[in-house]
Amino acid sequence: MRILVTGGAGFIGSNLIKRLVKENHEVWSIDNYDSGTKNNHVKGAIFHNEDICNKGLWNNYSSWLNQLSFDMCFHLAALPRIQPSFDNPVNTYKVNTDATLNVIEWAKRSNIKVIYAGSSSRWHDPYQSPYACFKHMGEEIFKLYRKVYNCNFEIVRFYNVYGPGEIIDGDWAAVTGIWRRQIRDGKPITIVGDGEQRRDFTHVEDIVDGLYKIAMSDKNHPDAWELGTGVNYSINELYAMFKKRFNVECVHLPDQPGNYRETLQEHDDANIKLGWSPTDQLEKYINNLK
């Protein structure tokens, strides 16, 4: 298959591309390298420095994207974090919703299957943050096109992804990446709020396996596939794992808006219908960190 991955130079995208190349697919990536990096390039895939917000890329029939015949698209490109979205809601909407419509229209016109990275924030109040709201809107647009235009679209929701290649520096780092940076820089770990908020941490290899199974299956989900382990840990429990491994101290910061009390896989349809079997690798992963 010829497959397009948006956000292919990012954390999840590059891990997915490794799997796709291993499975002998022809893989093309679009990434503007805002959070992705050329260090994530995978041998055997073709990487383009492009912005998904560029409507001409999708609509110009003479662009390379429209000159090729793609079988499938994984739409992973997004501004992925809650807290930065408060500072720049306009750009968050532009990337996470408006640009998503570019992908949808292109796929509809070319009859391409799309696997869209939604968000587990769907299960919380979507008006708690610009990120949650605009990712929710993206899901709703995919559902609209699926119903009205009979498009072959699947939605996938991730839960607190960690693993090799995770972002460590910059605004897009998640909690394990932030803590790895703080340890590297000789600083104490920062815990937001009381630390009793719980998270379903899912290894990126399991995420990739779930994405691949969804892509290669002819099964459709009426809502969205959930890719979580079904096990969650408090941030304080996560800190205990880091303290055991690195003997590092922590400091507490005031709670932040949009900081959910709990994330946990809502249903196990991917496990039952696709044979997806995630494993709880969190403590092993932390113990093996350098």
C-alpha positions as a printed NumPy array, in Angstrom:
array([[  0.   ,   0.   ,   0.   ],
       [  0.977,   3.612,  -0.514],
       [  0.321,   5.311,   2.817],
       [  0.451,   8.96 ,   3.918],
       [  1.243,   9.834,   7.529],
       [  0.655,  13.412,   8.659],
       [  2.915,  14.276,  11.564],
       [  5.256,  11.505,  10.476],
       [  8.367,  13.085,  12.009],
       [  6.735,  13.263,  15.431],
       [  6.802,  10.865,  18.353],
       [  3.913,   8.575,  17.455],
       [  4.176,   9.173,  13.705],
       [  7.797,   8.076,  13.423],
       [  7.175,   4.953,  15.501],
       [  4.224,   4.141,  13.249],
       [  6.31 ,   4.661,  10.114],
       [  8.901,   2.184,  11.396],
       [  6.151,  -0.431,  11.571],
       [  4.717,   0.455,   8.164],
       [  8.12 ,   0.263,   6.481],
       [  8.799,  -3.05 ,   8.222],
       [  5.512,  -4.333,   6.775],
       [  6.751,  -3.325,   3.278],
       [  4.379,  -0.419,   2.676],
       [  5.37 ,   2.66 ,   0.674],
       [  5.239,   5.486,   3.209],
       [  5.136,   9.254,   2.71 ],
       [  5.199,  11.784,   5.541],
       [  3.992,  15.363,   5.871],
       [  5.381,  17.313,   8.818],
       [  6.19 ,  20.98 ,   9.429],
       [  8.722,  20.043,  12.145],
       [  7.063,  22.166,  14.798],
       [  7.288,  19.282,  17.265],
       [  8.716,  16.653,  14.919],
       [ 12.407,  16.351,  14.138],
       [ 14.577,  15.119,  11.294],
       [ 16.222,  12.812,  13.831],
       [ 12.992,  10.797,  13.644],
       [ 13.309,  10.122,   9.918],
       [ 12.968,   6.464,   9.06 ],
       [ 15.02 ,   4.884,   6.298],
       [ 12.778,   3.734,   3.485],
       [ 10.108,   6.428,   3.978],
       [  9.804,   9.735,   2.127],
       [  9.539,  12.872,   4.278],
       [  8.139,  16.199,   3.067],
       [  8.49 ,  19.456,   4.982],
       [  4.907,  20.657,   4.499],
       [  2.226,  22.299,   6.62 ],
       [ -1.183,  20.606,   6.724],
       [ -2.711,  24.095,   7.015],
       [ -1.618,  24.82 ,   3.431],
       [ -4.863,  24.361,   1.508],
       [ -3.009,  24.448,  -1.809],
       [ -1.144,  21.276,  -0.881],
       [ -4.453,  19.409,  -0.64 ],
       [ -6.495,  21.219,  -3.286],
       [ -3.98 ,  21.854,  -6.071],
       [ -4.342,  18.974,  -8.504],
       [ -0.767,  19.477,  -9.727],
       [  0.769,  19.092,  -6.229],
       [  2.756,  15.921,  -5.553],
       [  0.09 ,  14.877,  -3.077],
       [ -2.57 ,  14.764,  -5.772],
       [ -0.294,  13.35 ,  -8.452],
       [  0.133,  10.18 ,  -6.398],
       [ -2.554,   7.615,  -5.68 ],
       [ -2.701,   6.881,  -1.943],
       [ -4.504,   3.925,  -0.415],
       [ -4.597,   5.155,   3.147],
       [ -3.81 ,   8.094,   5.426],
       [ -2.991,   8.232,   9.125],
       [ -3.857,  11.756,  10.245],
       [ -1.724,  12.283,  13.343],
       [ -0.545,  15.875,  12.833],
       [ -1.856,  18.183,  15.56 ],
       [ -0.911,  20.576,  18.332],
       [ -1.095,  17.878,  20.984],
       [ -1.024,  19.413,  24.454],
       [ -3.691,  20.996,  26.648],
       [ -1.728,  23.742,  28.418],
       [ -0.167,  25.408,  25.333],
       [ -3.632,  25.607,  23.754],
       [ -4.717,  28.199,  26.349],
       [ -1.99 ,  30.555,  25.124],
       [ -2.776,  30.128,  21.426],
       [ -6.371,  29.016,  20.831],
       [ -6.478,  30.454,  17.303],
       [ -3.544,  28.409,  16.065],
       [ -4.842,  25.346,  17.924],
       [ -8.113,  25.654,  16.02 ],
       [ -6.295,  26.261,  12.734],
       [ -4.209,  23.088,  13.055],
       [ -6.495,  20.712,  14.95 ],
       [ -9.795,  21.531,  13.243],
       [ -9.483,  23.646,  10.12 ],
       [ -6.501,  21.747,   8.706],
       [ -8.209,  18.477,   9.565],
       [-10.961,  19.485,   7.158],
       [ -8.295,  19.813,   4.434],
       [ -7.37 ,  16.163,   5.004],
       [-11.011,  15.083,   5.073],
       [-11.93 ,  16.802,   1.803],
       [ -8.84 ,  15.409,   0.067],
       [ -9.614,  11.898,   1.286],
       [-13.282,  12.169,   0.3  ],
       [-12.364,  13.328,  -3.193],
       [ -9.824,  10.542,  -3.646],
       [-11.75 ,   7.808,  -1.785],
       [ -8.941,   7.214,   0.71 ],
       [ -9.305,   5.465,   4.055],
       [ -8.289,   7.715,   6.946],
       [ -7.393,   6.762,  10.505],
       [ -7.724,   9.902,  12.601],
       [ -6.044,  10.49 ,  15.961],
       [ -8.835,  11.808,  18.139],
       [ -8.359,  12.338,  21.857],
       [ -9.394,  10.698,  25.109],
       [-10.284,  14.231,  26.252],
       [-13.56 ,  13.414,  24.476],
       [-14.735,  11.852,  27.745],
       [-14.355,  15.089,  29.654],
       [-15.984,  18.476,  29.256],
       [-14.831,  19.571,  25.769],
       [-15.058,  23.191,  26.852],
       [-12.374,  22.851,  29.51 ],
       [ -9.608,  23.755,  27.056],
       [ -9.159,  24.887,  23.439],
       [ -7.323,  21.629,  22.756],
       [-10.178,  19.423,  23.993],
       [-12.794,  21.479,  22.169],
       [-11.035,  21.54 ,  18.813],
       [-10.075,  17.852,  18.854],
       [-13.707,  17.072,  19.694],
       [-14.77 ,  19.174,  16.724],
       [-12.368,  17.219,  14.527],
       [-13.986,  13.953,  15.604],
       [-17.444,  15.313,  14.875],
       [-16.459,  16.401,  11.364],
       [-15.084,  12.925,  10.64 ],
       [-18.351,  11.392,  11.853],
       [-20.339,  13.79 ,   9.685],
       [-18.438,  12.847,   6.53 ],
       [-18.632,   9.186,   7.448],
       [-22.409,   9.352,   7.711],
       [-23.305,  11.84 ,   4.97 ],
       [-20.688,  10.924,   2.347],
       [-20.07 ,   7.274,   3.309],
       [-16.343,   7.927,   3.738],
       [-14.102,   5.164,   5.051],
       [-12.957,   6.964,   8.196],
       [-11.937,   5.513,  11.567],
       [-11.344,   7.521,  14.748],
       [ -8.806,   6.433,  17.369],
       [ -8.392,   7.856,  20.867],
       [ -5.004,   7.712,  22.572],
       [ -4.273,   7.694,  26.286],
       [ -1.118,   9.293,  27.731],
       [  1.398,   7.824,  25.306],
       [  5.013,   7.269,  26.394],
       [  8.026,   5.371,  25.077],
       [ 11.09 ,   5.602,  22.82 ],
       [ 11.259,   8.865,  20.921],
       [  8.924,  10.739,  23.287],
       [  9.335,  14.514,  23.328],
       [ 11.586,  15.748,  26.118],
       [ 12.232,  19.414,  25.286],
       [  9.766,  22.19 ,  24.505],
       [  6.077,  22.842,  25.094],
       [  4.866,  19.575,  23.548],
       [  6.476,  17.239,  26.104],
       [  4.12 ,  15.094,  28.213],
       [  4.707,  14.317,  31.89 ],
       [  7.267,  11.518,  31.453],
       [  9.193,  13.61 ,  28.925],
       [  9.08 ,  16.699,  31.13 ],
       [ 10.396,  14.724,  34.087],
       [ 13.175,  13.173,  32.006],
       [ 14.249,  16.686,  30.987],
       [ 14.196,  17.909,  34.579],
       [ 16.301,  14.96 ,  35.707],
       [ 18.729,  15.557,  32.838],
       [ 19.031,  19.213,  33.838],
       [ 19.562,  18.397,  37.52 ],
       [ 16.232,  19.851,  38.635],
       [ 13.539,  18.428,  40.914],
       [ 10.475,  16.847,  39.316],
       [  7.435,  19.108,  39.225],
       [  4.024,  17.695,  40.114],
       [  1.02 ,  19.771,  39.12 ],
       [ -1.698,  19.878,  41.789],
       [ -1.977,  17.217,  44.491],
       [ -0.65 ,  14.431,  42.242],
       [ -3.674,  12.231,  42.864],
       [ -4.947,  12.676,  39.302],
       [ -4.753,   9.317,  37.532],
       [ -3.569,   8.569,  33.995],
       [ -3.81 ,   5.56 ,  31.684],
       [ -0.214,   5.398,  30.415],
       [  0.068,   3.502,  27.115],
       [  3.344,   2.437,  25.488],
       [  3.874,   3.776,  21.98 ],
       [  4.545,   0.28 ,  20.607],
       [  1.053,  -0.751,  21.721],
       [ -0.395,   2.398,  20.145],
       [  1.319,   1.572,  16.854],
       [  0.083,  -2.012,  16.96 ],
       [ -3.457,  -0.787,  17.57 ],
       [ -3.25 ,   1.696,  14.715],
       [ -1.97 ,  -0.978,  12.373],
       [ -4.701,  -3.442,  13.319],
       [ -7.384,  -0.795,  12.789],
       [ -5.921,   0.188,   9.429],
       [ -5.685,  -3.337,   8.095],
       [ -9.072,  -4.465,   9.366],
       [-12.354,  -4.118,   7.506],
       [-14.151,  -3.597,  10.827],
       [-15.72 ,  -0.211,  11.475],
       [-16.397,   1.438,  14.796],
       [-19.586,   3.519,  15.111],
       [-17.827,   5.923,  17.481],
       [-14.077,   5.521,  18.016],
       [-11.502,   2.874,  18.886],
       [ -9.958,   3.34 ,  22.344],
       [ -6.247,   2.623,  22.741],
       [ -5.503,   2.532,  26.461],
       [ -4.212,  -0.17 ,  28.783],
       [ -7.266,  -0.143,  31.043],
       [ -4.923,   0.476,  33.992],
       [ -4.116,   3.864,  35.453],
       [ -1.654,   5.309,  37.952],
       [ -1.711,   8.467,  40.003],
       [  0.972,  11.044,  39.246],
       [  2.266,  10.414,  42.769],
       [  2.62 ,   6.702,  41.951],
       [  4.462,   7.658,  38.766],
       [  6.766,   9.858,  40.83 ],
       [  7.505,   6.932,  43.163],
       [  8.75 ,   4.958,  40.133],
       [ 10.994,   7.855,  39.054],
       [ 12.281,   8.384,  42.604],
       [ 13.152,   4.695,  42.902],
       [ 15.056,   4.829,  39.607],
       [ 16.733,   8.252,  39.893],
       [ 16.489,   9.218,  43.597],
       [ 15.09 ,  12.601,  42.558],
       [ 13.092,  15.032,  44.686],
       [  9.827,  16.674,  43.687],
       [  8.056,  20.003,  44.13 ],
       [  4.333,  20.645,  43.794],
       [  2.948,  23.371,  41.53 ],
       [ -0.535,  24.899,  41.644],
       [ -3.179,  22.989,  39.724],
       [ -3.806,  24.028,  36.128],
       [ -7.011,  24.465,  34.105],
       [ -7.934,  21.458,  31.993],
       [ -6.073,  19.072,  34.327],
       [ -8.429,  16.076,  34.382],
       [ -8.75 ,  14.003,  37.537],
       [ -8.669,  10.702,  35.689],
       [ -8.128,   9.103,  32.302],
       [ -8.878,   5.431,  31.735],
       [ -9.75 ,   3.44 ,  28.625],
       [-13.536,   3.71 ,  28.306],
       [-14.151,   0.477,  26.389],
       [-12.139,  -2.47 ,  25.11 ],
       [-13.628,  -2.877,  21.628],
       [-10.138,  -2.876,  20.074],
       [ -9.127,  -5.703,  22.403],
       [-12.238,  -7.776,  21.666],
       [-12.849,  -7.082,  17.976],
       [ -9.276,  -6.665,  16.724],
       [ -7.283,  -8.846,  19.084],
       [ -5.279,  -5.86 ,  20.335],
       [ -3.385,  -6.744,  23.525],
       [ -1.637,  -3.805,  25.219],
       [  0.654,  -4.414,  28.163],
       [  1.439,  -2.307,  31.221],
       [  5.118,  -1.528,  30.593],
       [  5.388,   1.72 ,  32.546],
       [  7.588,   0.694,  35.476],
       [  9.83 ,  -1.443,  33.255],
       [ 10.24 ,   1.497,  30.866],
       [ 11.206,   3.879,  33.683],
       [ 13.632,   1.365,  35.202],
       [ 15.439,   1.097,  31.853],
       [ 15.831,   4.861,  31.365],
       [ 19.381,   6.225,  31.394]])
